[in-house]
Amino acid sequence: MTNSTPNPTNPKSRPKPVFIPGSTPGPNPGRVKPGPPTKHQLALMIWLAVFPTLTILNLVLGDWLHMMNAVTRTFVLATIAVPIVIYGLMPPLHRLRGELLTRIASSS
């Protein structure tokens, strides 16, 4: 039976370091993960996610929404838009930001 624990003295048995933006820095000291977004970066990311989402929802559901009062219309839009933005659009925007900052840092 062989030991499945990697041997640190044998370079072939060590896993290759992989950098994923947004993860903690691995054994490769040249790669540093970008920190959290500034409030201005986060505001831009949220705007880039919310504006198109609300525009599309209003275009698609406009005929149905115009029959509702303002509070109900806002509730319906928020109920649909928030999960789309939080779970669908913000994670890719965070990854894109990390990739852009990593690319900028590595080119400097």
TAURDA-V238194 format. One record per helix or strand of 3 or more residues. SS is the DSSP state (2 for helix, 1 for strand). FROM is the first residue (numbers start at 1). LEN is the number of residues. If there is no record, write none. Layout:
BEGIN
ss:SS from:FROM len:LEN
ss:SS from:FROM len:LEN
END
This chain:
BEGIN
ss:2 from:11 len:3
ss:2 from:39 len:27
ss:2 from:70 len:38
END
